[in-house]
Amino acid sequence: MEFSGTFELEETTVDEVWLALSDPVLVEQSLPGCEFLVHVDEPDVDFDEVRDEATDREVEPTADPEVIAERAFEEGGHYAALMQISVGPVNPTFETVVTIDHREYPEMSAVGEGSSSNSSFEMSSGMTLSETDDGVAVEWETEADVFGKIAQMGQRVVNPVANRVVKRFFSSVQEQLRERQLAAADGDAATDKSDSVESDRGLVDRVLGRSGSDANDS
């Protein structure tokens, strides 16, 4: 099965969107039905152990580049997720492991697989960010092989579910970007940030995956 589309985020920049989508915490809280999304050392995951560890976390979405730099997605990194997705009359919970196989601003791609009691999938996906007149366009595509009970329902059932999940995800990202912008505006009004601009820019460049020369050219 193949899925693709373009989602437009308004009143934002490519840098802001890339920074947000580099944050596993924001992605976790934006994905419908996602219980957790955490970095793991190996793709062979004990999900009971990971769930216990994830339950004890104390993390919040943030626009602080220094915090995001410490936990940002890494090329070659493995990430475990537990996701419940409603497909027709069934509500499977998938134990999923995703590997970031390419991450270079403004493009990212990943491969992954997931399994539940009666269904499984293998997938590869990618996204590219580009500037628009009103904000940022996110072009995304996913190719998936689905097995088991969900596969029996066919693409006419699965496609609308996939599109709904993507729409809800990016709508949540848009909302969190607006909250960050409002928080930043409040902070700017209360504090003079001139002394930390260069430091913050370096951290942003680190998360964006670009060199200082690239930043100076942009």
C-alpha positions in Angstrom: 0.0 0.0 0.0 1.2 3.5 -0.8 0.2 6.7 0.9 1.3 10.3 0.2 0.2 13.9 0.5 1.1 17.4 1.4 0.2 19.1 4.6 0.6 22.9 5.0 1.5 24.5 8.3 0.6 28.2 8.5 2.5 31.1 9.9 5.7 29.2 10.7 9.1 28.6 9.1 11.0 25.5 7.9 13.4 25.9 10.8 10.6 26.0 13.3 8.9 22.9 11.8 12.1 20.9 11.5 13.0 21.8 15.1 9.5 20.6 16.3 9.6 17.4 14.3 13.1 16.6 15.6 11.6 16.3 19.1 10.4 12.8 19.9 8.4 14.2 22.8 6.4 16.5 20.6 5.9 13.8 18.0 4.7 11.3 20.7 2.2 13.8 22.0 1.0 14.7 18.5 0.5 11.1 17.2 -3.1 9.8 17.8 -3.1 6.7 20.0 0.6 6.9 20.8 1.3 5.8 24.4 5.1 6.4 24.2 7.9 7.0 21.7 11.4 6.5 23.1 14.9 5.9 22.0 16.2 2.3 22.3 19.6 0.9 21.8 18.6 -2.1 19.7 15.7 -2.9 17.4 15.0 -6.1 19.4 12.8 -4.5 22.1 11.3 -5.8 25.4 8.1 -3.7 25.3 7.1 -4.6 28.8 10.4 -3.2 30.1 10.2 -0.1 27.8 6.7 0.6 29.0 7.8 0.6 32.6 10.6 3.0 31.9 8.5 5.2 29.7 5.9 5.5 32.5 8.5 7.0 34.9 9.6 9.7 32.5 9.1 13.4 33.3 9.4 15.1 29.9 7.5 18.0 28.3 7.4 19.5 24.8 9.7 22.5 24.7 11.0 25.1 22.2 14.3 25.2 24.0 16.9 24.2 21.3 19.3 23.0 24.0 16.8 20.5 25.4 15.7 19.3 22.0 19.4 18.9 20.9 19.9 16.4 23.8 16.9 14.2 22.7 16.5 14.9 19.0 16.1 12.0 16.5 19.4 10.7 15.3 20.2 9.2 12.0 20.6 5.4 12.5 18.8 5.6 15.8 16.1 3.2 16.9 12.8 4.3 18.5 10.1 2.1 20.1 6.5 3.2 20.1 3.3 1.7 21.4 0.3 2.8 19.3 -3.4 2.0 19.2 -5.1 2.5 15.8 -8.8 2.0 15.1 -9.3 0.4 11.8 -12.9 -0.5 11.0 -14.3 -2.7 13.9 -10.8 -3.5 15.3 -8.5 -1.5 17.6 -5.1 -3.1 17.5 -2.2 -1.9 19.6 1.0 -2.1 17.7 4.4 -2.7 19.2 6.5 -0.7 16.8 10.2 -0.1 16.2 11.3 2.7 13.8 14.8 3.4 12.6 15.8 6.8 11.2 17.7 5.9 8.1 18.2 9.4 6.7 18.1 12.8 8.4 19.5 15.8 6.7 17.7 19.2 6.8 15.1 19.5 5.4 14.5 15.8 4.7 14.0 12.8 6.9 13.1 9.2 6.2 12.6 6.1 8.3 11.8 2.4 8.1 9.9 0.4 10.7 7.7 -2.5 11.6 5.0 -3.2 14.0 2.9 -6.1 15.3 -0.2 -6.7 17.3 -2.1 -9.9 18.3 -3.7 -10.3 14.8 -2.0 -7.9 12.4 1.5 -6.6 11.5 3.1 -4.2 9.1 6.4 -3.1 7.5 6.8 0.4 6.3 9.2 3.0 4.9 8.3 6.7 5.0 9.8 10.1 4.3 9.1 13.8 4.4 10.5 16.9 2.9 9.8 20.5 4.2 9.6 23.5 1.9 8.7 27.1 2.3 5.4 28.5 1.1 3.9 32.0 0.9 1.9 31.3 4.1 4.2 28.9 6.0 5.6 25.4 5.4 4.6 22.5 3.1 5.3 19.0 4.4 5.4 16.5 1.6 5.1 13.0 3.0 5.0 9.5 1.6 4.7 6.1 3.1 4.9 2.6 1.5 3.6 -0.2 3.8 3.0 -3.9 3.6 0.2 -4.9 5.9 -0.6 -8.4 7.1 -3.2 -10.2 9.1 -6.7 -9.0 9.9 -6.2 -5.4 8.9 -4.9 -6.5 5.5 -8.1 -8.4 4.9 -10.1 -5.2 5.1 -8.4 -3.8 2.0 -6.9 -0.5 1.0 -10.3 1.2 0.8 -10.7 0.8 4.5 -7.0 1.4 5.5 -6.4 4.5 3.3 -8.9 6.8 5.1 -7.5 5.7 8.5 -4.0 6.5 7.4 -5.1 9.9 6.1 -7.0 10.7 9.2 -4.0 9.8 11.4 -1.7 12.1 9.4 -4.2 15.0 9.4 -4.7 14.8 13.2 -0.9 14.5 13.7 -0.1 17.6 11.7 -3.0 19.5 13.1 -1.6 18.8 16.6 1.9 19.9 15.4 0.4 23.2 14.1 -1.3 23.8 17.5 1.9 23.1 19.4 3.9 25.4 17.1 1.4 28.2 17.9 1.7 27.6 21.6 5.5 27.8 21.2 5.3 31.1 19.3 3.0 32.6 22.0 5.4 31.4 24.8 8.4 32.8 22.9 6.6 36.2 22.4 5.9 36.4 26.1 9.5 35.5 26.9 10.8 38.2 24.6 8.6 40.8 26.2 9.9 39.9 29.6 13.6 39.3 28.9 16.4 40.6 26.7 17.8 37.6 24.9 20.5 39.4 22.9 23.3 37.8 24.9 22.1 34.2 24.1 21.2 34.6 20.4 24.5 33.2 19.0 24.4 30.3 21.4 20.8 29.5 20.6 21.6 29.7 16.9 24.4 27.2 17.2 22.1 24.8 19.0 19.4 25.2 16.4 21.9 24.5 13.7 23.0 21.4 15.5 19.4 20.1 15.7 18.8 21.1 12.1 21.7 19.0 11.0 23.5 21.7 9.1 26.9 23.3 9.5 27.6 26.9 10.4 28.4 27.8 6.8 25.0 26.4 5.7 23.3 28.6 8.3 25.2 31.7 7.1 24.1 31.0 3.5 20.4 30.6 4.5 
